[in-house]
Amino acid sequence: MDTVKIALLGFGTVGRGVHKVLESQRQKIAKSCGANIEIKKILVRNVQKYRSTFSNISNLFTDDPHQILEDPETAIVVEVMGGIKPAFDYVIEAMKNGKSVVTANKDMIAECGRALFETQRKFTVDLFFEASVAGAIPIVKVLKESLAGDEIREIIGIVNGTTNYILSKMSFHSVDYQDALKEAQQNGYAEADPTSDVEGYDAARKLAILSSIAFNSRIVFKDVYVEGISKITPIDIRYAHEFGGVIKLLAIAKRNEEGIELRVHPTIIPSSHPLAAVNDVFNAIFVEANAAGELMFYGKGAGQLPTASAVVGNIVEAINNLLHKDRGRIGCTCYKQEPLISIEEIVTKYYIRLLVDDKPGVLASVAGAFGRNSVSIESVIQKRRLGELAEVVIITHRAKEKDLQNTVSLLKTLPIVRQIGNVIRVEGDF
């Protein structure tokens, strides 16, 4: 049986998971692809540290990337170090030297996809990145291959486990955002600096990757409108429940006649929606296509072994392509550049929570502000009194974003409006 030699760039959480899965599934992998896998080298920053910690594989560690990138025996490079630099440079050099690449690096794919795929095509190697989005969920392969003959209309996903865990805790235990975040950090679901997760940047990078594939159009991180969850309060979650909905941080990509809309933000969706039941650190992606209809993909979106599972699946595919001399079969699918719809032009429903003076005529003045900006109100509910103030929740009909924002700006100028507690977009009917 042939032996295919691979190398790892990085040996953090995911890298160790890849090593663990490769060892535990060694026989199965060999039988499924007809070759043994040998890890020849592992690139780390501190060789001595890793050699003392992992003495059983101490001979594999190196701090010299050229021992991997220029090694003629290494056929596949597995990049699990994260970040854009120096990972991007290493991956480009690896492909130029005829090596296929498997990566879990969403930042690199979302920001540098064009250069990566041009290099892949030029040197006829493979570039696989299933683990860059939603961990163990095989969504990249589905979009690239299984649905390649269909037209995808929309993708709506919960693609960040940290924010989903926080919102689930706030929903089921009535804790505020800061307490839920602290618990997520204590349980290892959130980083010490959670900005990328809670502000929606992580989800936006993943949406850029998915929508590039789904809509065959090059989309990068900066194309996605982003809002995080830090302004969500337990009272908003409670009111959403009373309306028959739940609040989720959604990654939304839709294609229509005008172009593609791309946004990540907290969203109220009906409790009957399939994504409403996705809680804790789980991810799910809802896809609607012309022929296939509605599809739902659900599973663990992060973690050592789920992510490693996706990486190893790509390694097996890369080995099969190598042995059958079929590398580079599936490359970049971005063969067009569709127009992007700005956030000001999107149309959806809105939830607005206000604190206003509790006196006659106030609701008429508030409704007038909506009417002057062509925003139609579906319902107005006075929720509670706070001294001489009243809390009012308004649900609009579908309206253009710029009209809603003009309404909010006008409301801020009214003396009777003391506070705009929150504005949350709404998807679906209740």
C-alpha positions in Angstrom: 0.0 0.0 0.0 1.2 3.5 -0.9 2.2 5.9 1.9 1.2 9.6 1.5 3.2 12.0 3.6 1.5 15.1 5.0 2.6 17.9 7.3 0.7 20.2 9.7 1.2 23.9 10.0 0.2 24.4 13.6 -0.5 22.1 16.6 -3.0 24.0 18.6 -6.5 22.7 19.5 -7.5 21.8 15.9 -4.0 20.5 15.0 -4.0 18.1 18.0 -7.5 17.0 17.0 -6.4 16.2 13.5 -3.5 14.1 14.8 -5.9 12.4 17.2 -8.4 11.5 14.5 -5.7 10.4 12.1 -4.3 8.0 14.7 -7.6 6.6 15.9 -9.0 6.1 12.3 -5.7 5.0 10.7 -7.0 1.6 9.4 -10.3 2.9 8.2 -8.6 5.8 6.3 -6.1 3.5 4.7 -8.8 1.2 3.5 -11.0 4.0 2.2 -8.4 5.7 0.2 -5.9 2.9 -0.5 -2.9 4.6 1.2 -1.3 5.0 4.6 -1.0 8.5 6.0 2.3 9.6 7.5 2.7 12.9 9.3 6.2 13.9 8.4 6.5 17.3 10.1 4.6 19.6 12.3 5.4 23.3 12.3 5.3 25.1 15.7 6.8 28.2 17.2 8.4 26.7 20.3 9.9 23.4 19.4 11.3 22.6 22.8 7.9 23.1 24.5 6.1 20.7 22.1 8.9 18.1 22.2 8.7 18.0 26.0 4.9 17.9 26.1 4.4 15.4 23.2 7.5 13.3 23.7 6.0 10.4 21.7 6.1 12.5 18.5 9.0 14.8 19.4 10.8 14.1 16.2 8.0 15.6 14.1 8.2 19.2 15.4 10.1 21.9 13.6 10.1 25.7 13.6 11.4 25.9 10.1 8.6 26.2 7.6 10.9 25.4 4.7 11.4 21.9 6.0 7.8 21.4 5.0 7.1 23.7 2.1 10.2 22.7 0.2 10.2 19.0 1.1 9.6 17.0 -2.1 8.2 14.0 -0.1 5.4 16.0 1.5 2.3 15.8 -0.7 -0.3 17.5 1.4 0.0 20.5 3.8 -2.6 20.9 6.4 -2.9 24.5 7.6 -4.4 24.8 11.1 -2.4 27.7 12.6 -5.1 30.4 11.9 -4.8 34.0 11.1 -3.9 35.5 7.7 -0.2 36.1 8.1 2.0 34.0 7.8 -0.5 31.3 7.0 -1.4 32.8 3.6 2.3 33.0 2.6 2.9 29.4 3.6 -0.2 28.1 1.8 0.7 30.0 -1.4 4.3 28.6 -1.3 3.1 25.1 -0.7 0.8 25.2 -3.7 3.5 26.7 -5.9 5.7 23.7 -4.8 3.0 21.3 -6.0 1.4 20.4 -2.7 -2.3 20.2 -2.1 -3.6 22.2 0.9 -6.3 21.5 3.5 -7.1 24.4 5.7 -9.6 25.3 8.5 -8.7 29.0 8.2 -11.9 31.1 7.6 -10.1 34.4 7.9 -7.7 33.5 5.1 -10.4 32.1 2.8 -12.7 35.0 3.3 -10.1 37.7 2.8 -7.7 36.1 0.3 -9.8 33.6 -1.6 -9.1 35.1 -5.1 -5.3 34.8 -4.8 -5.6 31.3 -3.2 -7.8 29.9 -5.9 -5.8 31.5 -8.7 -2.7 29.8 -7.4 -4.5 26.5 -7.0 -5.7 26.6 -10.6 -2.3 27.6 -12.0 -0.4 24.8 -10.2 -3.2 22.2 -10.6 -3.4 21.2 -6.9 -6.2 20.9 -4.4 -7.4 23.5 -2.0 -10.0 22.2 0.5 -11.5 24.3 3.3 -14.6 22.4 4.6 -13.6 23.1 8.3 -13.5 26.9 7.7 -17.3 27.1 8.1 -19.5 25.4 10.7 -17.1 22.7 11.9 -18.3 19.2 11.2 -21.3 20.3 9.1 -20.4 19.4 5.4 -21.9 22.6 4.0 -19.0 23.6 1.7 -19.1 20.3 -0.2 -22.9 20.5 -0.5 -22.8 24.0 -2.0 -19.8 23.3 -4.3 -20.9 19.9 -5.6 -24.3 18.5 -4.5 -26.2 21.7 -5.4 -23.9 22.7 -8.3 -26.7 22.1 -10.8 -29.3 24.1 -8.8 -29.9 27.8 -8.2 -29.6 28.8 -4.6 -31.9 31.7 -3.6 -31.0 32.2 0.0 -28.8 31.0 2.9 -29.8 31.7 6.5 -27.5 30.3 9.2 -26.5 30.2 12.8 -22.8 29.9 12.2 -21.3 31.1 15.5 -21.6 28.8 18.5 -20.5 31.4 21.0 -23.3 33.9 20.3 -25.8 31.1 20.0 -24.8 29.8 23.5 -25.1 33.3 24.9 -28.5 34.0 23.4 -29.7 30.5 24.5 -28.6 31.3 28.1 -30.3 34.6 28.0 -33.5 33.0 26.7 -33.8 30.0 29.0 -32.3 31.5 32.2 -33.2 35.2 32.0 -29.7 36.3 32.6 -28.3 39.5 31.0 -25.7 39.6 28.3 -22.6 40.1 30.5 -23.5 37.2 32.8 -24.1 34.9 29.8 -20.8 36.0 28.2 -18.9 35.3 31.4 -20.4 31.8 31.6 -19.5 31.2 28.0 -15.9 32.2 28.8 -15.8 30.0 31.9 -17.0 27.0 29.8 -14.4 27.6 27.1 -17.0 28.6 24.5 -15.8 32.3 24.3 -12.3 33.7 24.1 -10.9 36.1 26.6 -11.4 38.7 23.9 -14.8 37.7 22.5 -15.0 40.6 20.0 -14.8 38.6 16.8 -17.7 36.4 18.0 -20.1 38.7 19.8 -19.7 41.6 17.3 -20.6 39.2 14.4 -17.2 39.3 12.6 -16.7 35.6 12.7 -20.1 34.9 11.3 -19.6 37.5 8.6 -16.4 35.8 7.4 -18.2 32.5 7.2 -21.1 34.1 5.3 -18.7 35.6 2.8 -17.3 32.1 2.1 -20.7 30.4 1.8 -22.3 33.1 -0.4 -19.3 33.2 -2.7 -19.9 29.5 -3.4 -23.6 29.6 -3.4 -24.0 32.6 -5.7 -20.8 32.0 -7.9 -19.7 35.6 -7.1 -16.6 36.8 -5.3 -17.7 38.1 -1.9 -15.3 39.2 0.9 -15.7 40.1 4.5 -16.1 43.8 3.9 -19.1 43.2 1.7 -21.1 41.9 4.6 -23.1 44.3 6.9 -22.5 43.3 10.5 -24.1 43.9 13.9 -23.4 42.0 17.1 -25.5 40.9 20.0 -24.1 43.1 22.8 -27.3 45.3 22.8 -29.7 42.5 23.2 -31.4 42.5 26.6 -33.5 39.9 28.5 -36.5 42.2 28.0 -36.1 42.1 24.2 -35.9 38.3 24.4 -39.0 38.2 26.6 -41.0 40.4 24.3 -39.9 38.3 21.3 -41.3 35.2 23.0 -44.6 37.0 23.6 -44.8 37.7 19.9 -44.1 34.0 19.2 -40.5 34.5 18.2 -36.9 34.0 19.3 -33.8 36.1 18.8 -30.8 34.6 17.0 -27.7 36.0 15.5 -28.3 35.1 11.8 -26.0 35.2 8.8 -28.3 36.0 5.9 -27.6 35.9 2.2 -30.3 36.4 -0.4 -30.3 36.7 -4.2 -33.0 38.5 -6.1 -33.4 40.5 -9.3 -31.5 43.5 -7.9 -28.5 41.5 -6.7 -27.3 39.9 -3.4 -27.9 41.1 0.1 -25.5 40.1 2.8 -26.0 40.7 6.5 -25.2 39.4 9.9 -27.3 40.8 12.8 -29.6 39.8 15.7 -32.9 38.8 14.2 -36.3 37.8 15.5 -37.6 34.7 13.8 -40.9 32.8 14.4 -40.7 29.9 16.9 -41.9 27.7 14.1 -38.8 28.3 12.0 -36.3 25.4 11.9 -33.5 27.6 13.1 -35.5 28.7 16.2 -34.8 25.3 17.8 -31.1 25.4 17.4 -29.6 26.2 20.8 -26.4 26.3 22.8 -23.2 25.9 20.8 -24.8 24.1 17.8 -24.8 25.6 14.3 -27.4 25.2 11.6 -27.6 26.4 8.0 -30.9 26.8 6.2 -30.7 26.7 2.4 -33.4 27.4 -0.2 -32.8 26.4 -3.8 -35.1 26.4 -6.8 -35.1 22.6 -7.5 -34.1 21.2 -4.1 -36.4 23.4 -2.1 -35.7 23.9 1.6 -32.7 22.1 3.2 -31.4 22.2 6.7 -27.9 21.3 7.9 -27.3 20.9 11.6 -24.4 19.9 13.9 -21.5 21.0 16.0 -20.0 24.1 14.5 -16.8 24.2 16.4 -14.6 22.2 18.9 -11.5 20.1 18.5 -12.9 16.9 17.2 -15.8 18.2 15.1 -13.5 20.6 13.3 -10.8 17.9 13.0 -13.4 15.5 11.4 -13.9 18.0 8.6 -10.2 18.5 8.1 -9.5 14.8 8.0 -12.3 14.3 5.5 -10.6 16.8 3.2 -7.3 15.0 3.7 -8.8 11.8 2.5 -10.3 13.5 -0.5 -7.0 15.1 -1.3 -5.2 11.7 -1.1 -7.8 10.1 -3.4 -7.3 12.9 -6.0 -3.5 12.5 -5.7 -3.5 8.8 -6.2 -6.0 9.0 -9.1 -4.1 11.9 -10.7 -7.2 14.0 -10.5 -6.0 17.0 -8.5 -7.5 20.5 -9.1 -10.8 19.0 -10.3 -12.9 21.4 -8.2 -11.6 24.9 -7.9 -13.0 28.4 -7.7 -16.7 28.6 -8.5 -16.8 32.4 -8.7 -17.2 32.9 -12.4 -19.4 36.1 -12.2 -19.7 39.3 -10.1 -23.3 40.0 -9.2 -24.2 43.4 -7.8 -24.4 43.7 -4.0 -27.5 45.4 -2.4 -26.5 47.9 0.3 -28.0 47.5 3.8 -30.0 50.8 3.2 -31.9 49.1 0.4 -32.9 45.8 2.1 -36.5 45.3 2.9 -37.7 43.5 6.1 -39.8 43.9 9.2 -38.6 45.6 12.4 -39.1 45.5 16.1 -38.6 48.9 17.9 -38.7 49.3 21.7 -39.3 52.9 22.9 -39.6 54.7 26.2 -42.0 57.6 25.9 -43.9 60.0 28.0 -47.1 58.4 29.4 -49.7 61.0 28.4 -52.4 61.4 25.7 -51.4 62.0 22.1 -48.0 60.3 22.4 -48.8 57.3 20.3 -50.3 59.5 17.6 -47.0 61.5 17.4 -44.9 58.3 17.3 -47.1 56.9 14.5 -46.8 60.1 12.6 -43.0 59.8 12.6 -43.4 56.4 11.0 -45.9 57.6 8.5 -43.8 60.5 7.3 -41.1 58.0 6.3 -43.4 55.5 4.6 -43.0 52.9 7.3 -46.3 51.1 8.0 -47.0 49.9 11.5 -48.3 46.3 12.0 -48.8 46.5 15.8 -48.2 48.8 18.8 -48.3 47.4 22.3 -47.7 49.3 25.5 -45.8 46.9 27.7 -45.2 48.6 31.1 -45.1 51.8 33.0 -41.9 53.2 34.5 -43.0 56.1 36.7 -44.2 58.8 34.3 -42.9 56.9 31.3 -44.4 54.1 29.2 -42.5 51.4 27.3 -43.9 50.8 23.9 -43.1 48.0 21.4 -43.8 48.5 17.7 -43.7 45.9 15.0 -43.6 47.3 11.4 -44.7 45.8 8.2 -41.9 45.2 5.6 -40.1 48.4 5.0 -36.9 49.6 3.4 -33.9 49.9 5.8 -33.2 53.6 5.0 -36.8 54.5 5.7 -36.7 52.8 9.0 -33.4 54.5 9.9 -34.9 57.9 8.9 -37.8 57.1 11.2 -35.5 56.4 14.1 -33.6 59.6 13.5 -36.9 61.5 13.6 -38.0 59.8 16.7 -34.8 60.8 18.5 -35.8 64.5 17.9 -39.2 64.2 19.5 -39.4 65.5 23.1 -41.9 62.8 24.0 -39.4 60.0 23.1 -37.0 59.5 26.0 -35.2 56.5 24.8 -35.0 54.1 21.8 -34.3 50.9 23.7 -33.6 48.7 20.7 -34.2 48.1 17.0 -34.1 44.5 15.8 -34.9 43.2 12.3 -37.6 40.6 11.9 -37.6 37.7 9.4 -40.9 35.8 8.8 -44.5 36.2 9.8 -45.9 35.6 13.3 
